[in-house]
Amino acid sequence: MDQPAQITSQTNSRVKWLVSLRKRRTRDDEGLTLIEGYDELRLALDAGVTVRALFYSPDLVDQDRLTLVDEAARAGAEVVSLGKAAFAKASYREGPDGWLAVVADPACGLGDLTLPDIPLVLVCEGVEKPGNLGAMLRTAEAAGVDAVIAASPVADWGNPNVVRASKGTVFAVPIAADTTASVVAYLHERELQIVVASPDADALITDIDLTGPTAIVVGAEHEGVSSSWLAAADAVARLPMFGRVNSLNVATSAAVVLYEAVRQRS
């Protein structure tokens, strides 16, 4: 394809638009988010994500990967070339590799999720840190989780740092977001066992049967799960802890519990 005209100014309106998409309000208003990095973009494309606009910097990209430009153009994406300084302004990560794409927000409504007969679902309530949400998505994708739901979320699924921390798996795992009350009702309607992870529980997670339709619930970093989830739970369980601390990072806890479910289901 012919090379597009290059934007070199850091104050160009397209560059300002990319910067504005770092803000949740803009993302929510436009229903869009950003993917930065070749590996993340490659995974998203392989998952069937449609790229609205692809921005790349010939000064930064690996020349062996320029076929991605043609691939995006053939799929109907607008392709824009940015000079090194303009790309640095638009980029939200250190050491950018020259790839930045605009795509639709990956989250869907609860009613749009399609679950199998014996689903395994991860529910994250009130999680604040994008890095934790992203890490849980990577684990969920690796463990074959059928959906990840954010209940009363603080960090949104479209946060560019969630996309980054998830290594693009935010586009490979079905995700949704809604209020805690709506998520509880959704799970009850579909007769999923609700298993809440809490360090205050008496039962161990290994004592709970996770082989049936199950939703595993983890809570916010500092406060854990809310009383609403404790009231809705079919089981409350903890991880075995033998040290002086009584809890793990929420993403680590989710990983341990999910892989206990994988162990039982295997």
Secondary structure as UniProt FT lines:
FT   STRAND          6..7
FT   TURN            10..11
FT   HELIX           13..20
FT   TURN            21..22
FT   HELIX           24..30
FT   STRAND          32..36
FT   HELIX           38..46
FT   TURN            47..48
FT   STRAND          51..56
FT   TURN            58..60
FT   HELIX           63..65
FT   HELIX           67..74
FT   TURN            75..76
FT   STRAND          78..82
FT   HELIX           84..90
FT   STRAND          99..104
FT   HELIX           110..112
FT   STRAND          120..125
FT   HELIX           130..143
FT   STRAND          147..151
FT   TURN            157..158
FT   HELIX           160..165
FT   TURN            166..168
FT   HELIX           169..171
FT   STRAND          175..178
FT   HELIX           180..189
FT   TURN            190..191
FT   STRAND          193..197
FT   TURN            199..200
FT   STRAND          203..204
FT   HELIX           205..207
FT   STRAND          214..218
FT   TURN            221..223
FT   HELIX           227..232
FT   STRAND          235..238
FT   HELIX           250..265
//
